[in-house]
């Protein structure tokens, strides 16, 4: 069966399904108690200090039928319990979580709230269910607007561009160890260029993503990047939560591929 969207007496959206009523992510706030959401997990990553390798916990990004993103946080002590219950790309039903104000730098979404998992949090994956939730949603920043993000560290951002050049995989010193690094050069519709750097697993796995792609027509999205400046030049650097997409079905990708 499908779904219908209704508005309750308080003006908030709810989705009524065969299995119950869900609160829309856009209606969550710190007063939300005993609510249940149904959302796609679009990304899962470990919150880790790259230099010390200390784990702080697990982060996820959720997207629901209201086309709203929210970041979820799992404490390091609860990682081993909740990580096996989460499946990237799948629809999950979550309840008994806390809604808190977003905090800190380099936030993965623009939502002013985030959800925090606790011991009572319940998770269930919906299998083989026809639900109209997109696979992903991006928050692009135009290359011309990136300089403002080099001084404002509140949010990570997503970038998209035509792949002009991909440099060989390198090893870069990081303390007493070395880590893989791969640099890229992207261009936008105005021919502005941007250097982007991928690190560690993301850099290594890029090779497999390039298979079966036309090297002369590749549009790449890199999510969750940090904008840096050096000697007046701006560049993007992947974070631990970054993902790479190439030639996917997306309006901006389509526009650039037909440029």
C-alpha positions as CSV (number, residue, x, y, z in Angstrom):
1,X,0.0,0.0,0.0
2,X,1.0,3.6,-0.4
3,X,0.9,6.4,2.1
4,X,-0.9,9.7,2.7
5,X,0.3,12.8,4.4
6,X,-2.0,14.5,6.8
7,X,-1.8,17.6,9.0
8,X,-2.8,17.2,12.6
9,X,-4.5,19.8,14.8
10,X,-1.2,21.4,15.7
11,X,-0.2,22.0,12.1
12,X,2.6,19.3,12.0
13,X,2.9,16.6,9.3
14,X,2.5,13.0,10.0
15,X,2.7,10.0,7.7
16,X,0.2,7.2,8.3
17,X,1.3,3.8,7.2
18,X,0.1,0.3,7.6
19,X,2.3,-0.1,10.7
20,X,1.5,3.2,12.4
21,X,1.9,7.0,12.4
22,X,5.3,8.7,12.0
23,X,6.4,12.2,12.7
24,X,8.1,14.1,9.9
25,X,11.7,15.1,10.5
26,X,10.9,18.7,9.7
27,X,8.5,18.8,12.7
28,X,11.0,17.4,15.3
29,X,12.1,19.8,18.1
30,X,13.5,19.5,21.6
31,X,9.9,19.1,22.9
32,X,9.4,16.0,20.8
33,X,8.7,13.1,23.1
34,X,7.8,9.5,22.4
35,X,7.8,10.1,18.6
36,X,8.6,7.6,15.8
37,X,10.2,8.5,12.5
38,X,10.6,6.6,9.3
39,X,13.7,7.6,7.3
40,X,16.4,6.4,5.0
41,X,19.9,6.2,6.4
42,X,21.9,7.9,3.6
43,X,25.3,7.8,5.4
44,X,27.0,6.2,8.3
45,X,30.5,7.0,9.5
46,X,32.7,6.8,12.6
47,X,33.5,10.0,14.4
48,X,37.2,9.5,14.9
49,X,40.2,11.7,15.6
50,X,42.4,11.1,12.6
51,X,45.6,11.9,14.4
52,X,45.1,10.0,17.7
53,X,42.7,7.3,16.2
54,X,40.4,7.9,19.2
55,X,36.8,7.0,18.6
56,X,34.1,9.4,19.8
57,X,31.1,7.6,18.4
58,X,29.0,7.0,15.3
59,X,27.2,9.5,13.1
60,X,24.4,8.9,10.6
61,X,22.3,11.1,8.3
62,X,18.6,10.4,7.9
63,X,16.2,11.6,5.1
64,X,12.5,11.2,5.2
65,X,9.4,11.8,3.0
66,X,9.3,15.4,4.0
67,X,12.6,15.8,2.1
68,X,14.4,16.8,5.3
69,X,17.8,15.7,6.6
70,X,18.8,15.3,10.2
71,X,22.0,14.1,11.8
72,X,22.0,11.3,14.3
73,X,24.6,10.8,17.0
74,X,25.6,7.5,18.8
75,X,27.9,7.6,21.8
76,X,31.1,5.5,21.5
77,X,29.8,3.2,24.4
78,X,26.8,2.3,22.3
79,X,28.5,1.9,18.9
80,X,28.8,-1.9,19.2
81,X,25.1,-2.3,19.9
82,X,23.6,0.0,17.3
83,X,26.0,-0.2,14.4
84,X,24.9,-3.7,13.4
85,X,21.2,-2.5,13.4
86,X,21.9,0.2,10.8
87,X,22.1,-0.4,7.1
88,X,23.2,2.4,4.8
89,X,20.6,3.0,2.0
90,X,17.7,1.2,3.8
91,X,14.6,2.6,5.4
92,X,14.5,2.5,9.2
93,X,11.9,3.1,11.8
94,X,13.3,4.7,14.9
95,X,11.8,5.5,18.2
96,X,12.7,6.3,21.8
97,X,15.5,8.7,20.9
98,X,16.2,12.3,22.2
99,X,16.0,15.4,20.0
100,X,18.7,17.9,20.9
101,X,20.0,21.2,19.5
102,X,22.7,20.8,16.9
103,X,26.1,21.7,18.3
104,X,29.8,21.9,17.4
105,X,31.6,22.7,14.2
106,X,31.5,20.8,10.8
107,X,27.9,19.8,11.1
108,X,26.7,17.4,8.4
109,X,23.2,19.0,7.9
110,X,21.7,22.4,8.2
111,X,19.0,21.2,10.6
112,X,19.0,23.1,13.9
113,X,18.2,19.8,15.6
114,X,19.8,16.4,15.7
115,X,18.8,13.1,17.3
116,X,20.7,11.4,20.0
117,X,20.5,7.6,20.5
118,X,20.1,6.3,24.0
119,X,19.9,2.8,25.5
120,X,16.1,2.7,25.0
121,X,16.3,3.7,21.3
122,X,14.6,1.1,19.1
123,X,15.5,0.5,15.4
124,X,13.7,-1.6,12.8
125,X,14.5,-1.9,9.1
126,X,11.6,-1.9,6.7
127,X,12.2,-4.6,4.1
128,X,10.7,-4.6,0.5
129,X,8.4,-1.7,1.2
130,X,7.4,0.8,-1.4
131,X,8.2,4.1,0.2
132,X,8.8,7.4,-1.6
133,X,12.0,8.5,0.1
134,X,14.8,9.7,-2.1
135,X,18.1,7.9,-2.0
136,X,20.0,11.1,-1.2
137,X,19.8,14.8,-0.9
138,X,22.6,17.3,-1.3
139,X,23.4,20.8,-0.1
140,X,25.6,22.2,-2.8
141,X,27.7,25.3,-2.5
142,X,28.7,27.1,-5.7
143,X,32.4,27.4,-6.2
144,X,32.1,31.2,-6.2
145,X,30.6,31.0,-2.7
146,X,33.2,28.6,-1.2
147,X,35.5,31.4,0.2
148,X,32.9,32.2,2.9
149,X,33.1,28.7,4.2
150,X,36.8,28.8,4.8
151,X,36.3,31.0,7.8
152,X,32.9,29.7,8.9
153,X,33.4,26.2,10.2
154,X,29.8,25.6,11.3
155,X,28.8,23.3,8.5
156,X,30.4,20.8,6.0
157,X,29.2,21.3,2.5
158,X,28.7,19.3,-0.7
159,X,30.4,20.1,-4.0
160,X,29.6,19.0,-7.6
161,X,31.7,19.5,-10.7
162,X,32.9,18.1,-14.0
163,X,36.0,16.0,-13.4
164,X,38.9,17.7,-15.2
165,X,41.8,15.7,-13.7
166,X,42.4,12.9,-11.3
167,X,45.9,12.6,-9.9
168,X,47.6,9.4,-8.8
169,X,47.2,7.9,-5.4
170,X,49.9,9.2,-3.0
171,X,51.0,8.5,0.6
172,X,51.2,11.5,2.9
173,X,52.9,11.7,6.2
174,X,50.5,12.0,9.1
175,X,52.5,12.0,12.3
176,X,54.5,8.8,12.4
177,X,52.2,7.1,9.9
178,X,51.3,7.7,6.3
179,X,47.8,7.9,4.8
180,X,46.6,7.5,1.2
181,X,45.6,10.7,-0.6
182,X,44.2,11.5,-4.0
183,X,43.7,14.9,-5.5
184,X,41.1,15.9,-8.1
185,X,40.4,19.0,-10.2
186,X,36.8,19.8,-10.7
187,X,35.2,22.6,-12.9
188,X,31.8,24.1,-12.7
189,X,29.5,25.6,-15.4
190,X,31.5,28.9,-15.4
191,X,34.8,27.0,-15.9
192,X,35.9,27.9,-12.4
193,X,38.3,25.2,-11.0
194,X,38.5,23.7,-7.6
195,X,41.0,21.3,-6.2
196,X,39.6,18.6,-4.0
197,X,41.4,16.0,-1.9
198,X,40.2,12.6,-0.8
199,X,41.8,10.7,2.1
200,X,42.3,7.2,3.3
201,X,39.6,4.7,2.3
202,X,37.8,7.2,0.2
203,X,40.9,7.9,-1.9
204,X,41.7,4.2,-2.3
205,X,38.2,3.2,-3.3
206,X,37.9,5.8,-5.9
207,X,39.6,3.5,-8.4
208,X,36.7,1.1,-8.3
209,X,34.1,3.9,-8.7
210,X,35.9,5.0,-11.9
211,X,35.4,1.6,-13.6
212,X,32.9,1.7,-16.5
213,X,32.8,5.5,-16.4
214,X,33.5,7.7,-19.5
215,X,36.7,9.6,-18.5
216,X,35.6,12.4,-20.8
217,X,32.1,12.8,-19.2
218,X,32.3,12.4,-15.5
219,X,30.4,14.6,-13.0
220,X,31.4,14.0,-9.4
221,X,29.7,14.9,-6.2
222,X,31.8,14.9,-3.0
223,X,29.7,15.3,0.2
224,X,30.7,16.6,3.6
225,X,33.9,18.5,2.6
226,X,35.9,21.2,4.5
227,X,36.9,24.3,2.7
228,X,40.5,25.4,3.2
229,X,42.6,28.4,2.0
230,X,46.3,28.6,1.4
231,X,48.0,31.6,-0.1
232,X,44.7,32.9,-1.4
233,X,43.8,29.6,-3.1
234,X,40.7,27.7,-2.0
235,X,40.4,23.9,-1.9
236,X,38.1,21.2,-0.6
237,X,39.2,18.4,1.6
238,X,37.1,15.4,2.4
239,X,36.1,14.7,5.9
240,X,35.6,11.3,7.7
241,X,31.9,11.5,6.7
242,X,32.5,12.3,3.0
243,X,31.0,10.2,0.2
244,X,31.7,10.3,-3.6
245,X,29.1,9.9,-6.3
246,X,29.8,9.8,-10.0
247,X,27.2,10.4,-12.8
248,X,24.2,9.6,-10.6
249,X,20.6,10.7,-11.3
250,X,20.6,14.2,-10.0
251,X,19.4,17.5,-11.6
252,X,22.8,19.3,-11.1
253,X,24.7,16.3,-12.4
254,X,22.4,16.2,-15.4
255,X,22.9,19.9,-16.1
256,X,26.7,19.7,-15.9
257,X,26.9,16.5,-18.0
258,X,25.1,18.3,-20.9
259,X,27.2,21.4,-20.6
